[in-house]
Every structure is written in C-alpha cells, then in structure tokens.
Amino acid sequence: MNQLENQIAVVTGAGRGIGRAIALKFAKEGANVVCISRTQENSEKVAGEAAAIGRKSWALAVDVADSAAVKAAVEKILADCGKIDILVNNAGVTRDGLLMRMSDADWDTVLNTNLKGAFHFTRELFRIFAKQRAGRIINITSVIGLIGNGGQCNYAASKAGLIGFTQSVAKELASRGVTVNAIAPGFIETDMTSDLSEELKSKILGVIPMGKFGAADDIADAALFLASPGARYITGQVLTVDGGMVM
C-alpha cells in the first residue's frame, strides 16, 4: 500500500523545483495532487506529469498573495476533489538586496508571497481540517530563516516568520489531530542556485559539512515523511535538510 493512497494533496509553488518534486513524490506514493503555480502553463505541466504516474491531478494558476484568489481556489478544489488531506505551502520568491537599497515593493512582494501566502491557504483550510479531525500542513521555510543572510533581510524575515507561524498554528490544531510542521532546506540545486557564480558556489560549499548541495528530492522525501502515517505524533517542528550546515 502506498503511504498516501487516495489522499488529496495541495502543493503551492508546484510549477518547478522543490514544489514539483514534492507533487510528483506524493503522486508516486498514491496521492492525487492539486498543482498550484502562478502560471497555468507551469501548473498544467506538472499536473500532466502526475497524471502520467497514474494519479488524478488538477492544475490551478493562483497568486497566493491574493486572499480572494486563494479562497476561490480552495472552493474549486473542494468542489472538484471533495476533500483535502494535505497542504504544502511551498510558494516563494526572492528579491535580494541590501536593506539600505531595498524598496517597499521588494519587501512587500517577498513577505506577501512567502509568508502571507501560507497564511491565506492555511486560514482557508483551518476549519476544514479541524472539522474532519485530520490533516497535514507542511510549510517550506529555509535555513536563512534560522541564521539570516546578508542581502536577504526580506527573505529571511519571511522564512523566520513562517517558522513562528508553523509553531503557533500547530498549537491551535493539535487537539484536532492535525499536524503542522516546517521543512528548512539548505542550499538545494534549483533554478535559484543555478544562477549563482562559481565563486559563490565554492564559498557556500565550504560551510556545508557534507560538501555538496542537496537535491529537490531530498526535500520531497522529508515532506513525504511528514505527510505519512509515521509522522502522526510530530507537530510544531522544523526539519532542517541542509547537509549539516546549521547545527
């Protein structure tokens, strides 16, 4: 029996990278997946890959920072799927720059997507999960939310906020049998890291004890564990997947 057989999993930021890896990992373990991305093209591509595995899949283009759009999306998902068992808040963006030069727009874009987006989806599903007395919420934060990083004060603030958000919501939903956890990836090979210079990559590798970047599947495996029956007594935790970078 697959670990997520016949469950409905909603994954935001599923169009590429970590989100895509999670959506496909869940599909391989029996889940039917709702792939959410900012663009219909990206969400449909991953939904098609999930369908090729043999699962039901749906594609939605949603700006997670737009509360009305998120509310409409959840209503559509429930109408189409009948239920939701797992929510993965993965959607995220970066707008890097030193604090002294950072615009209000760059600050707001990152906080509204990375943190407020998770708030929007979690709020819409709160009563649903509480009523069914079951559900898994997995928030994708970052090691940058634990240690900070120069030139990323907006990103660090959003990811640190997501950790506090995770722990607070976990307390609110624990009595209903709903678990809420976070995963803090380190440096993972995605589109974001592919743009780094070789000099910067070498510098980063120097502070990772395992001496290599992680893969998107490393995060997907962690998400699968937190969504699985084996994690039923784990909530309010942050699972760091970073090759030993933060100890």
VOTI-300680 format. One record per atom (N, C-alpha, C, O): y, x, z. Coordinates in steps of 0.1 Angstrom, whole numbers, plus 5000, padded with zeros to 4 digits. Example, Ala and Ser with C-alpha at 12.3 -4.5 7.8 and 13.67 -1.06 7.14 Angstrom:
494351325078/495551235078/496751325078/496751425085/497851285071/498951375071/500051295079/501151345080/
This chain:
498850085000/500050005000/501350095000/501450185008/502250064991/503450134991/504350105003/504249985008/505150195008/505850175020/506850065020/507150005030/507450035008/508449935007/508049824998/508949764991/506849794998/506249684989/507049554990/507149495001/507549514978/508249384977/509549364985/510049254987/510049474990/511349474997/512549474986/512349534975/513649424990/514849434981/515749534987/516249524998/516049634979/516949744984/518249744975/518149744963/519349744982/520649754975/521149894977/521349944989/521449964966/521950104967/523250114960/523350084948/524350154967/525650174961/525750314956/525050404961/526650334946/526750464940/525450514934/525050634934/524650414928/523350444923/523350494909/522250524903/524550514903/524550554889/524150694886/523950724874/524150774896/523850914893/523550984906/523750934917/523151114905/522951204917/522051144928/520951094925/522551154940/521851114952/521450964951/520350924955/522450874948/522150734947/521050704937/520150614940/521050764926/520050744916/518650784921/517650714920/518650904928/517350954933/516850854944/515650834944/517750794952/517250704962/516750574956/515650534960/517450524946/517050404940/515650414934/514750324935/515450524927/514150554920/513050584930/511850544928/513350654940/512350684951/511850554957/510650534959/512850464960/512450334966/511650254956/510650184961/511950254944/511250184934/509750234933/508850154932/509650364934/508250424933/507450384945/506250384945/508150344956/507450304968/507350154970/507050104981/507550084959/507349934959/508549844960/508349724959/509749904962/510949814964/511449774950/511349844940/512049654950/512849604939/514249644942/514749614953/514949704933/516249764936/517449704929/517349664917/518549694936/519849654930/520649774929/521049834939/520949814917/521649934914/523149904912/523549834903/523949954921/525449934921/526150054918/525950164924/527050044908/527850164904/529250104900/529449984899/530250194898/531550154894/531450104879/532250014875/530550154871/530450114857/529150044855/528150074860/529249944846/528049874842/527049964835/525849944837/527550054827/526650144819/525850224828/524550234826/526350284839/525650374848/524650294856/523450334857/525050174861/524150094869/522950044860/521850034865/523250004848/522149954839/521150064836/519950034834/521650184834/520750294830/519750324841/518550334839/520250324854/519250344865/518350224867/517250244871/518950104866/518149984867/517049984857/515949944860/517350034845/516350044835/515250144838/514050124835/515550254845/514550354849/513650294860/512450314860/514250214869/513550144879/512550044873/511450034878/513049974863/512149874857/511049944850/509849884849/511250064844/510150134837/509050174847/507950204843/509450184860/508450224870/507550094873/506450114878/508049984869/507349854871/507849764882/507149674886/509149794886/509749714896/510849614890/511349644879/511149514897/512249434893/513549514897/513649584907/514549494888/515849574891/516949494886/516849414876/518149514892/519349444888/520449554888/520449644895/521449534879/522549624877/523849544879/524149444873/524649604888/525949544891/527049654891/526849754896/528149624884/529349714885/530249654895/530849544894/530449734906/531249684917/532149804922/531649914924/533449774925/534249864932/534149834947/534649734952/533449924954/533149894968/534349884977/534349834988/535449944972/536749934979/537349794979/538349764986/536849714970/537449574968/536549474976/535449444972/537149424987/536349334995/535849204988/534749164990/536749154980/536349034973/535249054963/534348974961/535349174956/534249204947/532949224954/531849184949/532949284966/531749314973/531149174978/529949154977/532049084983/531548954987/530848884976/529848824978/531448884964/530948814952/529548884948/528648814944/529549014949/528249084946/527149044955/526049024950/527449044968/526349004978/525848864975/524648834976/526848774972/526448634969/525548624957/524548554957/525848704947/525048704935/523648764937/522648714933/523648874945/522348944948/521448844956/520248834952/521948774965/521148674973/520648564964/519548514965/521548514955/521148414945/520048454936/519148384933/520148584932/519148634922/517848684929/516748664923/517948744941/516848804947/516248724959/515148744962/517048634964/516548554975/516648624989/516748544999/516748754990/516948825003/517348965000/517449014989/517749035011/518049175011/517449235023/517549185034/516649345021/515949415032/516649545036/516549585048/517149615026/517649755028/519049765021/519249725010/519949825029/521249865023/521450015024/521350065035/521750075013/522150215013/523550225009/523850204997/524450265018/525850285015/526050435010/526250525019/525950454997/526050594992/527250614984/527650734982/527950514979/529150534970/530150624977/530550614988/530550724969/531550824974/532350894963/531750914952/533550934966/534351014957/535051124965/535051124977/535551224957/536351334963/537651334956/537751314944/538651374963/540051404957/540551524965/541451504974/539951644963/540251754971/541651814970/542251794959/542151874980/543451934980/543951964994/543451905004/544852064995/545352095009/546151975014/546751905007/546151965027/546851855034/548351845030/548851735027/548951965029/550451965027/550751915013/551951875010/549751915003/550051864990/549351734987/549451684975/548651684996/547851564994/548651434993/549551415001/548451364982/549151234980/548551124988/547451124992/549351014990/548850894997/547650844989/546750794994/547850844975/546850784967/545450864968/544450794969/545550994969/544251074970/543651044984/542451034985/544451034994/543950995008/543250855007/542150845012/544050765002/543550625002/542350604994/541450524998/542250664982/541150644973/539850694980/538850624979/539850804987/538650864993/538250775005/537150745007/539250745014/538950665026/538450525022/537550465028/539150465012/538750325008/537350315002/536650215003/536950424994/535650424988/534550464998/533650385000/534750575004/533650635012/533450565025/532350545030/534550515032/534450455045/534550305044/533750225049/535650265038/535850115037/534850045029/534449935031/534350115019/533250055010/532050025018/531449925017/531650115027/530450095036/530749985046/529949895048/531949975051/532349865059/532249725052/531749635057/532749725040/532649595032/531249545030/530949435033/530349635026/528949595023/528249565036/527549465037/528449645046/527749615059/528249485066/527449415071/529549465065/530049335070/529449215063/529149115070/529349225050/528749105043/527249085047/526848975046/526549195050/525149175053/524849165068/523649145072/525849185076/525649185091/524949055095/523849065102/525548935092/524948815097/523548785091/522648735097/523448825078/522148815071/521048885078/519948835081/521249015081/520249095088/520049045102/518849045106/521149015109/520948965123/520148835123/519248815132/520348745114/519648615113/518148635110/517348575116/517848725101/516448755097/515748845107/514548865106/516548905116/516048995127/515249105120/514249145126/515749155110/515149275103/516149325093/516949255087/516049455090/516849515080/517049665083/516949705094/517349735073/517649875074/518949915067/519149875055/519849975074/521150025068/521150175069/520950235080/521350235058/521350385057/522750425051/522950395039/523550495058/524850545053/524750695050/524250775058/525150725038/525150865034/526550935037/527550905031/526451015047/527651085052/527651225046/527251245034/527951335053/527951465048/528151565060/528651535070/527651685058/527851785068/529351815070/529751865080/530151785059/531551805060/532151715071/533151745077/531551605073/531951515084/531651565097/532151515107/530751665098/530351725111/531251845114/531551875126/531551925104/532152055106/533552075099/534252165102/533951975091/535151985083/535152085072/534152165071/536152095064/536252185053/537652195048/538252095045/538152315047/539552335041/539652275027/538852295019/540752195025/540952135012/540252005011/540251945000/539551955021/538851825021/539151745033/538251675038/540351735038/540651665050/540351515048/539951445057/540651465036/540351325034/538851295033/538451195039/538151375026/536651355025/536051375039/535151295043/536451475047/535951505060/536151385069/535351345077/537451335068/537751215077/536951095073/536451025082/536651075061/535850955056/534450965061/533850875065/533851085060/532451105064/532351115079/531251065084/533251165086/533251165101/533351025106/532650985115/534250945099/534350805103/533150725100/532850635108/532350765090/531150695087/530050715097/529250635100/530150835104/529150865115/529550775127/528650715132/530750765130/531150675141/530850535138/530450455147/531050495126/530750355121/529250325123/528850225128/528450425118/527050405119/526550385134/525750295137/527050465143/526650465157/527050335163/526350275171/528250285160/528750155165/528050035160/527649955168/527750035147/527049915142/525649915146/525049815148/525050035148/523650045154/523549975167/522549905170/524549995176/524549935189/524649785187/524049705195/525449735178/525649595176/524449525171/524249405174/523649585163/522449525156/521149555162/520149505158/521149655172/519849695177/518949585183/517749585181/519649495190/518849385197/518249285187/517349205190/518749295174/518149205163/517149275155/516649225145/516749395159/515649465152/516149535139/515349565131/517449545138/518049615126/518349755129/519049775139/517949855121/518249985124/519450035114/519549995103/520250115120/521450175112/521450325115/521750365126/521250395104/521250545105/522050605094/522450545085/522350735096/523050805086/522350935082/521550985090/522550975070/522051105065/523251195061/524151145054/523151315066/524251405063/523751515054/523251615059/523951505041/523451605032/524351735033/525551725036/523751845031/524451965029/524851985015/525251885008/524752105009/525152124995/523952094986/522952164987/524051984979/522951934970/523351954956/524551934952/522351984948/522652004933/522851874927/521951794924/524151844924/524551724917/525751754908/526051874906/526351654902/527451674893/528651744900/529351824895/528751704913/529851764921/529651914923/530651994921/528451964926/528252104928/528252184915/528452304915/527852114904/527752184892/529152244887/529152334879/530152184892/531552224888/532052344896/533052404893/531252394906/531752504915/531552634907/530652654899/532452724910/532452854903/531252934909/530752904920/530753034902/529653114906/529953184919/529153204928/531253234920/531653304932/531653214944/531153254955/532053084943/532052994954/530552954958/530252944969/529752934947/528352904950/527653014958/526952984967/527953144954/527453254962/527853254976/527153284985/529153224978/529653224992/529053115000/528653135012/528852994994/528152885001/526752925005/526252895016/526052974995/524653014998/524453115009/523453115016/525553195011/525553285022/525553225036/525153295046/525953095037/525953035050/524852935052/524752855061/523952925042/522752835043/521552925046/521152995037/520952905058/519852995062/518652995052/518053095050/518452875045/517352875036/517652935022/516852955014/518952965020/519453045009/519352974996/519253034985/519352834996/519352764983/519952624986/520052574997/520452564975/520952424975/519752334976/518652364972/520052214981/519052114982/519052034969/519952054960/518051944967/517951864956/518151714960/517951684972/518551634950/518851494953/517551424959/517651334968/516351474955/515151414960/514951444975/514251374982/515551554980/515451584994/516151475002/515651435013/517251424997/517951315004/517251185002/517151105012/516651164991/515951044988/514751034997/514350925002/514051145000/512851145009/513351115023/512651035030/514451165027/514951125040/515350985041/515050915051/515950925031/516250785030/514950695031/514950595037/513950745023/512750665023/512150665037/511650555042/512150775044/511650775058/512350675067/511750595074/513750675066/514550585075/514350445071/514550355079/513950415058/513650275054/512250235057/511950115056/511350325060/509950305061/509550245075/510350255084/508350185076/507950135089/507850245100/508050215112/507750375096/507650485106/508950505113/508950575123/510050455108/511350475114/511850355122/513050335124/510950265125/511350135131/511950145145/512750055149/511750265152/512350285165/513450385165/513750445175/513950415153/515050515152/516350435147/516350375137/517350455155/518650385151/519850465157/519750525168/520950465151/522150525155/522150675154/522850745160/521250725145/521050875144/521650925131/521850855121/521951055131/522451125119/521351235116/521251325123/520751215105/519751315100/520351415091/520751375080/520451535095/521151635087/520051705078/519051755082/520351705065/519451765055/520251875047/520951845037/520251995053/521152095048/520652235047/521452335046/519352255048/518752385048/519152475059/519052595059/519552415071/519852485083/521252525084/521652605093/522152475075/523552515076/524252475089/525052555094/523952355094/524552315106/523452305117/522552225116/523652385127/522652385138/523352365151/522652365162/
